[in-house]
Amino acid sequence: MRNSVTLEFLDKFADAWNRHDIETIVSMMTVDGVTSAGPHALGRGLHGRAELRAGIADVFQAMPDARWNGAKHFIAGDRGVTQWVFTATRPDGSTVESPGCDVFTFRDGLIAVKDSFRKQANYY
């Protein structure tokens, strides 16, 4: 099947993240979809819809006001990128504001891989 992911599809995906709509997010990914989560440099791989649901729920529970603001997308064949600015309040009450992006691989009109990269503050 030809890739049918559009900019409008990525807009809906970004909107689902900002609504914390786990079921819509997961439904826009392939059954064997992969993403990463967690504070480590490469994150922890989440594979398949059950792990995706649980991992995404963990993010929303830890930071209930999490948002990915100003989403801008581009698509090139079966790959795409969304840039955003992540904002949230951490469990300790401190705030995060950090630019980042998702790098996607698409398959059959859905997201097969969502790799997230975020600038980390306080390196210096």
C-alpha positions, -999 to 999 in steps of 0.1 A, spaced: 0 0 0 13 35 -9 21 58 20 -9 81 25 2 101 55 -5 138 50 3 170 69 -33 170 81 -27 135 95 3 148 114 -17 178 127 -43 153 141 -16 133 157 0 163 173 -35 174 185 -41 140 200 -9 143 220 -20 177 233 -54 164 243 -37 134 260 -59 111 239 -40 79 242 -64 58 221 -63 82 191 -25 83 193 -21 46 194 -47 41 166 -26 63 143 4 40 147 9 5 132 0 -25 154 38 -31 157 46 6 161 77 17 180 86 48 200 109 57 227 102 72 262 120 81 293 148 103 304 178 84 290 196 95 259 180 69 236 149 64 258 133 30 264 118 13 234 81 8 234 69 -19 209 34 -26 200 1 -10 210 0 -24 246 34 -10 254 27 23 236 -5 28 257 13 21 290 43 43 282 23 72 269 0 70 300 31 71 322 42 104 305 7 120 309 5 108 346 40 122 354 33 155 336 -4 161 334 0 195 317 24 183 290 21 200 256 39 199 223 34 235 210 37 250 176 39 217 156 54 221 121 57 191 99 73 179 67 70 147 48 94 131 23 82 98 10 78 73 39 96 96 63 86 128 81 94 152 109 74 172 133 91 201 152 76 214 185 83 230 218 76 208 247 63 224 279 53 207 311 55 207 349 77 179 364 65 160 394 89 181 416 71 213 405 99 225 382 90 234 346 103 223 313 104 243 280 124 225 254 124 224 216 125 191 199 112 169 171 98 136 162 113 117 133 88 93 117 88 63 95 54 56 79 39 24 67 4 17 52 -8 52 61 2 50 97 32 58 119 54 28 122 83 45 141 82 77 162 117 87 173 117 117 196 146 141 202 145 170 226 171 197 235 182 193 271 187 224 291 214 230 317 244 215 299 266 244 311 
